[in-house]
Amino acid sequence: MGDVEHIYKQYFQDVYLFALSLSRDQQMAEEITQETFARAVKNIDQFKGNCKISV
């Protein structure tokens, strides 16, 4: 779980700011960010490593 935590800490702000720029609502941006990371963790086994993790 350490890798997931590291990825979360590294990319949280980027994902949050992107979501905020689209939604223009802080609460909605937080929810979108949480959902994004929840889906990423759920599907991490499908990541093949042939692109950046940020993609």
N, C-alpha and C positions, 0 to 999 in steps of 0.2 A: 504493500500500500504506500510505501515511501515514494515510489516513482510517481504515482498518481498525485500525491500531495505536492511533490516538487513541481509537476506540470501545472497543477492548479495555481500554486503561488506564482509561478513564472508567467502564466498567461491570463490570470483573472482580470487584471486591469485592462489589457488589450481587448478581451472579449466584452467586458462590461462597457468600456467606452464606445465600442462599435455598436453594441445594443442600444446604448443611450443615444447615440447619434441618430439611430433609426427611429427609436420610440419617443425620444424627447421626454421621457418620464422615468424618474429614478427607480421607482418601485418596479415598474415593468422591466426595466433594464436588468435589475437584480434577478427577477424571476427568469428572464430569458437566459441570463448567464448561468444560473443554477441548473436550468434544464439542459443547457448546452453541455455542461460538464457531466451531468447525470447520464446523458445519452452517450457521451464519449467513453465514460467508464464502462457502461453496459456493453459497448461494442468494441472495446479496446483489442479484443482478440482478432478482429478483422483488420487491424492496422498492420500493414506489411513492411513498413519502414522505407518504402521507396520514394517518400516525399517528406517534407518537414512535418513535424507533429502539429504545428500551428495551422496547417491546412486542414 
